[in-house]
Amino acid sequence: MATQQSNSQVENYVTTNRFYVEIGKNIVASFSECSGISIEVEKEVYHEGGVNEQQRISLGQTRFSDITLKRGVTDDHTFSQWLGELFERKTQRRNVNILTYNQAGEIMKSWCLIGAIPVGWKLPSLEADGNTVAVEELTLAFEGLKISKQSAGGDAVSRDAKGYFAESTWK
C-alpha cells in the first residue's frame, strides 16, 4: 500500500501483520500480538500575564508504558529462561527489538526497547474440553525507546557509571 506524494517519493506503509521479536541478535519468536507501546511526556501549561492569545508549555518527565507480547505456547524456552533468571535475581536487562517487515522480507521499522525486563507472564486457562491454541502473554517494562529502520541489537545491557545504558548498545 503506497501513495504517491507531490515530490515523487513513494511512502511504504508498515502493516501490522508482519512483525517479529528479536533478543540477542536472534529472532526468538513470532508473536500473534504486540500491544501497549506508547510514550507520554508530562506537560505543564501556564499563561503569562498580559498574553491572552497564547499559552506556554513546559515539558517534564517521559513515561514509557509496559508492552504485552502474546504468542502460542511453543517449545522455545528463551522467555522462560529469562523469567527464571528473574526469580533467582540474576536477570539481565536486554534490548528487545520489535521488527516489522514488508512483503519482500526487508525491515521496515524497528522499535528497540532499551533496558527491557520481564514484569509479568500469564498462561491461559487450560481446559480439558477446549481445542484452542494456548496463548501465553509476556509483559515487559523498559527504560527507553529507539526507533529506526534497522535492527538495533538485542544483547544484554548494563548501565555505565552514571546510571545510563551505553549508547553504543542501541545505535
PENOR-V528347 format. One record per residue. N is the residue number from 1. PHI is phi in whole degrees, -180 to 180 (NA if undefined). PSI is psi as a letter, one per 30 degrees, with the letter a starting at -180 (* if undefined). OMEGA is omega in whole degrees, 0 to 359 (NA if undefined). Layout:
# PENOR-V528347
n=N phi=PHI psi=PSI omega=OMEGA
n=N phi=PHI psi=PSI omega=OMEGA
This chain:
# PENOR-V528347
n=1 phi=NA psi=j omega=182
n=2 phi=-124 psi=l omega=177
n=3 phi=-123 psi=k omega=179
n=4 phi=-91 psi=k omega=178
n=5 phi=-99 psi=l omega=183
n=6 phi=-65 psi=f omega=181
n=7 phi=-95 psi=g omega=176
n=8 phi=65 psi=g omega=174
n=9 phi=-99 psi=k omega=178
n=10 phi=-107 psi=k omega=176
n=11 phi=-92 psi=k omega=175
n=12 phi=-105 psi=k omega=181
n=13 phi=-90 psi=k omega=178
n=14 phi=-83 psi=k omega=176
n=15 phi=-93 psi=l omega=184
n=16 phi=-85 psi=f omega=186
n=17 phi=-102 psi=g omega=180
n=18 phi=-122 psi=i omega=179
n=19 phi=-139 psi=l omega=180
n=20 phi=-139 psi=l omega=178
n=21 phi=-116 psi=k omega=184
n=22 phi=-120 psi=k omega=173
n=23 phi=-134 psi=k omega=178
n=24 phi=64 psi=h omega=178
n=25 phi=66 psi=g omega=177
n=26 phi=-124 psi=k omega=172
n=27 phi=-75 psi=j omega=188
n=28 phi=-95 psi=f omega=183
n=29 phi=-165 psi=l omega=171
n=30 phi=-103 psi=j omega=184
n=31 phi=-98 psi=l omega=177
n=32 phi=-86 psi=f omega=182
n=33 phi=-157 psi=k omega=173
n=34 phi=-134 psi=j omega=183
n=35 phi=-136 psi=l omega=172
n=36 phi=101 psi=f omega=179
n=37 phi=-69 psi=j omega=176
n=38 phi=-157 psi=l omega=178
n=39 phi=-125 psi=k omega=175
n=40 phi=-134 psi=k omega=179
n=41 phi=-110 psi=k omega=177
n=42 phi=-65 psi=k omega=177
n=43 phi=-135 psi=l omega=176
n=44 phi=-125 psi=k omega=180
n=45 phi=-101 psi=k omega=175
n=46 phi=-141 psi=l omega=183
n=47 phi=-117 psi=k omega=176
n=48 phi=-83 psi=k omega=178
n=49 phi=-61 psi=k omega=178
n=50 phi=84 psi=f omega=178
n=51 phi=-108 psi=j omega=187
n=52 phi=-92 psi=f omega=184
n=53 phi=-98 psi=g omega=180
n=54 phi=-141 psi=l omega=171
n=55 phi=-129 psi=l omega=178
n=56 phi=-108 psi=k omega=180
n=57 phi=-124 psi=k omega=176
n=58 phi=-111 psi=k omega=182
n=59 phi=-93 psi=k omega=180
n=60 phi=-117 psi=b omega=184
n=61 phi=-71 psi=k omega=175
n=62 phi=-98 psi=k omega=178
n=63 phi=-119 psi=k omega=177
n=64 phi=-111 psi=k omega=179
n=65 phi=-80 psi=l omega=173
n=66 phi=-68 psi=l omega=176
n=67 phi=-113 psi=l omega=178
n=68 phi=-120 psi=k omega=177
n=69 phi=-110 psi=k omega=179
n=70 phi=-122 psi=k omega=177
n=71 phi=-155 psi=l omega=174
n=72 phi=-67 psi=k omega=179
n=73 phi=-66 psi=k omega=181
n=74 phi=-131 psi=a omega=177
n=75 phi=-91 psi=g omega=176
n=76 phi=-78 psi=k omega=185
n=77 phi=-105 psi=g omega=182
n=78 phi=-56 psi=e omega=184
n=79 phi=-76 psi=e omega=178
n=80 phi=-67 psi=e omega=176
n=81 phi=-67 psi=e omega=178
n=82 phi=-63 psi=e omega=177
n=83 phi=-66 psi=e omega=178
n=84 phi=-60 psi=e omega=176
n=85 phi=-62 psi=e omega=179
n=86 phi=-63 psi=e omega=180
n=87 phi=-65 psi=e omega=180
n=88 phi=-89 psi=g omega=182
n=89 phi=61 psi=g omega=179
n=90 phi=-113 psi=g omega=186
n=91 phi=-71 psi=k omega=175
n=92 phi=-112 psi=k omega=172
n=93 phi=-73 psi=k omega=181
n=94 phi=-133 psi=l omega=169
n=95 phi=-86 psi=k omega=182
n=96 phi=-114 psi=k omega=180
n=97 phi=-106 psi=k omega=170
n=98 phi=-102 psi=j omega=186
n=99 phi=-111 psi=k omega=173
n=100 phi=-111 psi=k omega=184
n=101 phi=-122 psi=l omega=172
n=102 phi=-90 psi=a omega=184
n=103 phi=-70 psi=f omega=177
n=104 phi=-88 psi=f omega=179
n=105 phi=85 psi=g omega=179
n=106 phi=-93 psi=k omega=178
n=107 phi=-67 psi=k omega=178
n=108 phi=-94 psi=e omega=181
n=109 phi=-157 psi=k omega=179
n=110 phi=-130 psi=k omega=173
n=111 phi=-111 psi=j omega=181
n=112 phi=-97 psi=j omega=177
n=113 phi=-84 psi=j omega=187
n=114 phi=-85 psi=k omega=178
n=115 phi=65 psi=h omega=182
n=116 phi=-74 psi=k omega=179
n=117 phi=-148 psi=k omega=179
n=118 phi=-69 psi=k omega=177
n=119 phi=-124 psi=f omega=178
n=120 phi=-168 psi=l omega=177
n=121 phi=-150 psi=k omega=183
n=122 phi=-144 psi=k omega=175
n=123 phi=-103 psi=k omega=181
n=124 phi=-72 psi=l omega=175
n=125 phi=-64 psi=k omega=176
n=126 phi=-101 psi=k omega=186
n=127 phi=-124 psi=k omega=182
n=128 phi=-61 psi=e omega=181
n=129 phi=-99 psi=g omega=180
n=130 phi=-86 psi=l omega=177
n=131 phi=-140 psi=g omega=179
n=132 phi=-95 psi=l omega=178
n=133 phi=-71 psi=k omega=177
n=134 phi=-73 psi=k omega=182
n=135 phi=-115 psi=j omega=177
n=136 phi=-95 psi=l omega=179
n=137 phi=-121 psi=k omega=175
n=138 phi=-123 psi=k omega=178
n=139 phi=-107 psi=k omega=181
n=140 phi=-119 psi=k omega=168
n=141 phi=-102 psi=l omega=180
n=142 phi=-148 psi=l omega=188
n=143 phi=-105 psi=f omega=179
n=144 phi=-164 psi=l omega=183
n=145 phi=-140 psi=k omega=177
n=146 phi=-122 psi=k omega=180
n=147 phi=-110 psi=k omega=181
n=148 phi=-151 psi=a omega=178
n=149 phi=-102 psi=g omega=182
n=150 phi=-136 psi=l omega=176
n=151 phi=-64 psi=k omega=184
n=152 phi=-106 psi=g omega=179
n=153 phi=83 psi=k omega=184
n=154 phi=-116 psi=h omega=182
n=155 phi=-74 psi=l omega=172
n=156 phi=-64 psi=k omega=183
n=157 phi=-129 psi=l omega=176
n=158 phi=-141 psi=l omega=183
n=159 phi=-84 psi=l omega=174
n=160 phi=-86 psi=a omega=184
n=161 phi=-62 psi=f omega=180
n=162 phi=-89 psi=f omega=179
n=163 phi=93 psi=g omega=179
n=164 phi=-102 psi=l omega=172
n=165 phi=-78 psi=k omega=183
n=166 phi=-60 psi=k omega=183
n=167 phi=-62 psi=e omega=183
n=168 phi=-65 psi=f omega=180
n=169 phi=-78 psi=f omega=182
n=170 phi=-132 psi=g omega=176
n=171 phi=-82 psi=* omega=NA
